Amino acid sequence: MRQICFKFADQELIVRLRESPTAEAIYAALPFSARVQTWGQEVYFSAPVSVALEAEAKDVVDAGEIAFWTEGACIAIGFGRTPVSQGNEIRLAARTNIWADATTPVSRLAEVKPGETVQVLALDRFV
């Protein structure tokens, strides 16, 4: 199973890719880097990928699900409440394609700061 690494300034997050067109497109675009933005308890950043919204797309995600916002061409990682959350749910701004799953808790991303650079690397090419 393929894995990639999100390398932030002081954090690394390893994710396991799902079988989906979005996962394939992101993996094919590796490596790349981007500036991180935050929105509530979500980090997101642009990715050089263009894909269609998949049938299973959703806006309420579970912690550890890695999303791709098709309209904004961004990877989104929710780890808690956002400005549009209801109760304790993790609600993203729009329906997103879920394309990977974190192998470690995403709650550590609370330490990631807006403006940081994230490197997105294939783990088999990174190690």
C-alpha positions as CSV (number, residue, x, y, z in Angstrom):
1,M,0.0,0.0,0.0
2,R,1.4,3.4,-1.0
3,Q,2.1,6.1,1.6
4,I,3.1,9.7,1.4
5,C,4.6,12.1,3.9
6,F,3.4,15.6,4.7
7,K,6.5,17.3,6.1
8,F,5.6,20.5,8.0
9,A,8.1,22.8,9.8
10,D,7.9,20.8,13.1
11,Q,5.6,17.9,12.2
12,E,5.4,15.0,9.8
13,L,2.2,13.2,9.0
14,I,2.3,9.8,7.1
15,V,-0.9,8.9,5.2
16,R,-1.9,5.7,3.5
17,L,-3.5,6.2,0.1
18,R,-6.9,4.8,-0.8
19,E,-7.8,3.4,-4.2
20,S,-9.3,6.4,-6.0
21,P,-8.8,8.7,-8.9
22,T,-7.9,11.5,-6.5
23,A,-5.2,9.4,-4.8
24,E,-3.8,8.4,-8.2
25,A,-3.6,12.1,-9.3
26,I,-2.0,13.3,-6.1
27,Y,0.6,10.5,-6.1
28,A,1.4,11.3,-9.8
29,A,2.0,14.9,-8.9
30,L,4.6,14.2,-6.2
31,P,6.8,15.8,-5.0
32,F,5.4,19.3,-4.4
33,S,5.4,21.9,-1.8
34,A,2.9,24.6,-0.8
35,R,2.1,27.3,1.8
36,V,-0.2,26.1,4.6
37,Q,-3.4,27.9,5.5
38,T,-5.7,27.2,8.5
39,W,-9.5,27.5,9.0
40,G,-10.5,26.6,12.5
41,Q,-9.0,23.2,13.3
42,E,-8.2,22.4,9.7
43,V,-5.0,22.8,7.7
44,Y,-5.2,23.1,3.9
45,F,-2.8,23.8,1.1
46,S,-2.9,23.9,-2.7
47,A,-1.9,20.9,-4.8
48,P,-1.1,20.8,-8.5
49,V,-4.0,18.5,-9.3
50,S,-7.3,18.8,-11.0
51,V,-9.9,16.1,-10.4
52,A,-13.7,15.7,-10.5
53,L,-15.8,15.4,-7.4
54,E,-16.2,11.7,-6.7
55,A,-19.6,10.1,-5.9
56,E,-18.5,9.4,-2.3
57,A,-17.5,13.0,-1.6
58,K,-18.5,14.4,1.7
59,D,-18.2,17.5,3.9
60,V,-18.3,15.9,7.4
61,V,-15.2,13.9,7.8
62,D,-13.6,11.7,10.5
63,A,-10.3,12.7,12.2
64,G,-7.6,11.1,10.1
65,E,-9.4,11.2,6.7
66,I,-7.4,13.2,4.2
67,A,-9.6,15.3,1.8
68,F,-9.2,17.0,-1.5
69,W,-11.3,20.1,-2.1
70,T,-11.9,20.0,-5.9
71,E,-13.1,23.6,-6.4
72,G,-10.0,25.0,-4.6
73,A,-7.5,22.4,-5.7
74,C,-6.5,22.0,-2.1
75,I,-5.6,19.1,0.3
76,A,-7.6,19.6,3.5
77,I,-6.9,17.9,6.8
78,G,-9.6,18.5,9.5
79,F,-8.6,17.6,13.0
80,G,-11.4,19.4,14.9
81,R,-14.1,22.0,14.7
82,T,-14.2,24.5,11.8
83,P,-16.3,27.7,11.6
84,V,-19.1,25.7,10.0
85,S,-19.1,22.7,12.3
86,Q,-22.2,21.8,14.2
87,G,-21.5,20.3,17.6
88,N,-18.2,18.4,17.7
89,E,-18.2,17.3,14.0
90,I,-15.4,18.0,11.6
91,R,-17.1,19.9,8.8
92,L,-15.2,21.1,5.9
93,A,-16.3,24.1,3.7
94,A,-17.6,21.9,0.9
95,R,-17.9,18.3,-0.2
96,T,-14.5,16.8,-0.7
97,N,-12.9,13.6,-2.1
98,I,-11.5,11.4,0.7
99,W,-8.3,9.9,-0.8
100,A,-6.1,8.9,2.1
101,D,-6.0,8.0,5.8
102,A,-3.5,9.3,8.4
103,T,-1.4,6.6,10.2
104,T,-0.9,8.8,13.3
105,P,-3.2,11.2,15.1
106,V,-3.9,14.4,13.1
107,S,-4.5,16.4,16.4
108,R,-0.8,17.2,16.3
109,L,-1.5,19.5,13.4
110,A,-2.9,22.1,15.9
111,E,0.8,23.2,16.1
112,V,1.1,24.0,12.4
113,K,1.1,27.7,11.6
114,P,-0.4,29.5,8.6
115,G,2.3,30.4,6.1
116,E,4.5,27.4,6.9
117,T,5.7,25.4,3.9
118,V,4.6,21.8,3.6
119,Q,6.5,19.3,1.5
120,V,4.4,16.5,0.1
121,L,6.6,13.5,-0.8
122,A,6.1,9.8,-1.8
123,L,7.3,7.8,1.2
124,D,9.0,5.2,-1.0
125,R,11.0,8.1,-2.6
126,F,11.6,9.9,0.7
127,V,13.1,7.2,2.9
